[in-house]
């Protein structure tokens, strides 16, 4: 009975995500020039797109390295190649199995089952890895808002962006110190890695803009790209599809910029994410060559 209820909840979650994704895309695509959007996407420069794919995957490799640093902090020493395969498999689950196990849930399951780690320890590492990424995302979003059109439209409020940027990492440090003290020794390294991760994703988005010949207002598109990434954190849609497009649509319309360019950027980025996630299909995660140490040995 319990398994049946759990399965029903997963199916319901998957259905809600699918409905939300379709509804969000329907709203956006119903309000733009689809023919022009198709032209923009179909004429994208393949070499710039290849560069976008490369930098996207660099960001994921860096993300894998950061996550493994959190694992080592809880006494779990995973070979980097093993951890990278587990990370890509998690990406695949996140994108192609909505409402089910989920990438983070799958990693917790594997590390608990195969390597004898407690759920709470692995959860703490995975959760704080995510949180460190969010702080970097918020920090860079605030930085890019300062030279954007938002600053021209709201000059009196732009000081808030500076406050957010300056407060992001002191707040992250305090939260780590009070709630996740075991991660304090790696705080600086993971903070730098988080900025590099988000930075390489911005570079990936910039290459997409270059691929679709969007040379004007790039700061605005990239600022909205980061803000839209914040919007995809909550698992309301499948792989963030729909949530990112809605953010682009309303933000660009508010700024008076070309909506088709932003939607093209968003859709191409999603396709790159989906293609890259397919590498998880070939990831065979086993338990060999993994060392678990106790806290006394750290």
C-alpha positions in Angstrom: 0.0 0.0 0.0 2.8 2.3 0.9 4.6 1.6 -2.4 1.4 2.2 -4.3 0.9 5.6 -2.6 4.5 6.5 -3.3 4.2 5.6 -7.0 0.9 7.6 -7.3 2.6 10.6 -5.8 5.5 10.3 -8.3 3.0 10.0 -11.2 1.0 12.9 -10.0 4.2 15.0 -9.7 5.3 14.0 -13.2 1.8 14.9 -14.5 1.8 18.3 -12.8 5.3 19.1 -14.1 4.3 18.1 -17.7 1.1 20.2 -17.5 2.9 23.2 -16.1 5.6 22.9 -18.8 3.1 22.6 -21.6 1.1 25.5 -20.2 4.1 27.8 -19.8 5.4 27.1 -23.3 1.9 27.5 -24.8 1.5 30.9 -23.2 4.9 32.1 -24.5 4.9 30.5 -28.0 1.3 31.7 -28.5 2.4 35.3 -28.1 5.5 35.4 -30.3 6.3 35.2 -34.0 6.9 31.4 -34.4 8.0 31.8 -38.0 10.6 34.4 -37.1 11.7 32.3 -34.1 12.2 29.3 -36.4 14.2 31.4 -38.8 16.5 32.6 -36.0 17.1 29.1 -34.7 17.5 27.4 -38.1 20.2 30.0 -39.1 22.2 29.6 -36.0 26.0 29.3 -36.6 27.0 25.6 -35.8 30.5 26.6 -34.7 29.3 28.9 -32.1 26.8 26.3 -31.0 29.6 23.8 -30.7 31.4 26.2 -28.4 28.3 26.7 -26.4 28.0 22.9 -25.9 31.7 22.7 -24.8 31.3 25.5 -22.2 28.1 24.1 -20.9 29.8 20.7 -20.3 32.8 22.5 -18.7 30.4 24.0 -16.2 29.0 20.5 -15.5 32.4 19.0 -15.0 33.3 21.8 -12.6 30.0 21.2 -10.8 30.9 17.5 -10.5 34.3 18.5 -9.0 32.6 20.9 -6.5 30.1 18.2 -5.5 32.9 15.7 -4.9 34.6 18.2 -2.6 31.4 18.3 -0.5 31.4 14.4 -0.5 35.0 14.3 0.8 34.0 16.7 3.5 31.5 14.1 4.9 34.1 11.3 4.6 33.2 9.9 1.2 36.1 9.7 -1.3 34.8 9.1 -4.8 37.2 8.8 -7.8 36.5 11.8 -9.9 35.6 9.7 -13.0 33.1 7.7 -10.9 31.6 10.9 -9.5 31.4 12.5 -12.9 29.5 9.5 -14.3 27.1 9.6 -11.3 26.6 13.4 -11.9 25.7 13.0 -15.6 23.4 10.1 -14.7 21.7 12.4 -12.2 21.3 15.1 -15.0 19.6 12.5 -17.1 17.2 11.5 -14.4 16.4 15.2 -13.7 15.6 15.9 -17.3 14.1 12.7 -18.6 12.4 11.2 -15.5 10.4 14.1 -14.1 8.4 13.4 -11.0 10.3 10.2 -10.3 13.5 9.6 -8.5 15.2 12.8 -9.6 18.9 13.3 -10.0 19.7 14.4 -6.5 17.5 11.6 -5.0 19.2 9.0 -7.2 22.7 10.1 -6.1 21.6 9.9 -2.4 20.1 6.4 -3.1 23.2 5.1 -4.8 25.6 6.4 -2.2 23.5 5.1 0.7 22.9 1.7 -0.9 26.3 1.0 -2.4 28.6 2.8 -0.1 27.0 2.6 3.4 26.6 6.3 3.8 23.7 7.7 5.9 21.0 9.5 4.0 21.4 12.6 6.1 25.1 12.9 5.4 24.7 12.6 1.7 21.7 14.8 1.7 23.6 17.5 3.5 26.4 17.4 0.9 24.1 17.4 -2.1 21.8 20.1 -0.6 24.7 22.5 0.3 26.3 21.9 -3.0 23.0 23.2 -4.5 22.8 26.1 -2.1 26.4 27.2 -2.9 25.4 27.3 -6.6 22.3 29.4 -5.8 24.4 32.0 -4.0 26.8 32.3 -7.0 23.8 32.6 -9.3 22.3 35.4 -7.2 25.6 37.1 -6.9 26.3 37.1 -10.7 22.7 38.1 -11.5 23.0 41.1 -9.3 26.4 42.1 -10.9 25.0 41.9 -14.4 21.9 43.9 -13.5 24.0 46.9 -12.7 25.1 47.7 -16.3 21.8 46.4 -17.8 18.8 48.3 -19.0 17.1 47.6 -15.7 19.5 50.1 -14.2 18.3 52.8 -16.6 14.6 52.0 -15.9 15.1 51.8 -12.2 18.1 53.9 -11.2 16.9 54.3 -7.6 16.4 50.6 -7.1 19.8 49.5 -8.6 21.4 50.0 -5.2 19.5 46.9 -4.2 21.5 44.9 -6.7 24.7 46.2 -5.1 23.4 45.2 -1.7 22.5 41.8 -2.9 25.9 41.3 -4.5 27.8 42.5 -1.5 25.7 40.5 1.0 25.5 37.2 -0.9 28.7 35.6 0.3 28.8 37.0 3.8 25.3 35.5 4.2 26.5 32.2 2.7 29.5 32.2 5.1 27.2 32.8 8.1 24.8 30.1 7.1 27.6 27.6 6.5 29.2 28.4 9.9 25.9 28.1 11.9 24.2 25.2 10.1 26.8 23.2 8.1 30.1 23.7 10.0 31.6 20.6 8.5 31.8 22.5 5.2 33.6 25.5 6.6 37.1 24.2 5.6 36.1 24.1 1.9 34.0 27.3 1.9 36.4 29.5 -0.1 37.2 26.8 -2.7 33.5 25.9 -3.3 32.6 29.6 -3.5 35.2 30.2 -6.2 34.1 27.0 -8.0 30.5 28.1 -7.9 31.3 31.4 -9.6 33.3 29.6 -12.2 30.4 27.2 -12.8 27.9 29.9 -13.4 30.4 32.0 -15.3 31.0 29.2 -17.8 27.2 28.8 -18.2 27.1 32.6 -19.0 29.8 32.0 -21.6 27.8 29.2 -23.1 24.8 31.5 -23.3 27.0 34.2 -24.9 28.1 31.8 -27.6 24.4 31.0 -28.3 23.8 34.7 -28.7 26.7 34.9 -31.1 25.3 31.9 -33.0 22.0 33.6 -33.6 23.7 36.9 -34.5 22.4 38.7 -31.4 25.3 41.2 -31.0 23.2 44.0 -29.4 22.1 44.3 -25.8 24.0 41.1 -24.8 24.3 42.2 -21.1 20.5 42.4 -20.9 20.0 39.0 -22.4 22.7 37.5 -20.1 21.3 39.2 -17.0 17.9 37.8 -17.8 19.4 34.4 -18.5 20.8 34.3 -15.0 17.6 35.5 -13.5 15.7 32.8 -15.5 18.1 30.2 -14.1 17.0 31.2 -10.6 13.4 30.7 -11.8 14.2 27.1 -12.8 15.5 26.1 -9.4 12.1 25.0 -8.2 11.1 21.7 -9.9 7.8 23.1 -11.3 8.6 22.2 -14.9 10.5 19.5 -16.8 14.2 20.4 -16.8 13.3 24.1 -16.3 11.6 24.3 -19.7 8.8 26.8 -19.7 9.9 28.6 -16.6 12.9 30.0 -18.3 10.9 31.0 -21.4 8.2 32.7 -19.4 10.9 34.7 -17.5 12.6 35.7 -20.8 9.3 36.7 -22.4 8.0 39.0 -19.7 11.4 40.5 -18.8 12.3 41.3 -22.5 8.9 42.7 -23.2 9.2 44.9 -20.2 12.6 46.1 -21.5 11.4 46.6 -25.0 13.9 44.1 -26.4 13.4 41.4 -29.1 11.5 38.6 -27.4 12.3 36.1 -30.2 16.0 36.3 -29.5 15.6 35.6 -25.8 13.2 32.7 -26.5 15.7 31.3 -29.1 18.5 31.6 -26.5 16.4 29.8 -23.9 15.2 27.0 -26.2 18.7 26.3 -27.6 20.2 26.2 -24.1 17.6 23.7 -23.1 18.4 21.5 -26.1 22.1 21.7 -25.3 21.3 20.6 -21.7 19.2 17.7 -23.0 21.8 16.6 -25.5 24.5 16.7 -22.8 22.3 14.9 -20.3 22.1 11.9 -22.7 25.7 11.1 -21.7 24.1 9.8 -18.5 22.6 6.9 -20.5 26.1 5.5 -21.0 27.2 6.0 -17.4 27.5 2.7 -15.6 27.8 3.5 -11.9 29.2 0.8 -9.7 30.5 0.7 -6.1 34.1 -0.4 -6.7 37.1 1.8 -6.0 35.2 3.9 -3.5 36.6 4.7 0.0 34.5 5.7 2.9 36.3 7.2 5.9 35.0 8.1 9.4 35.0 11.6 10.7 37.9 10.8 13.0 40.1 10.0 10.0 39.4 13.3 8.2 
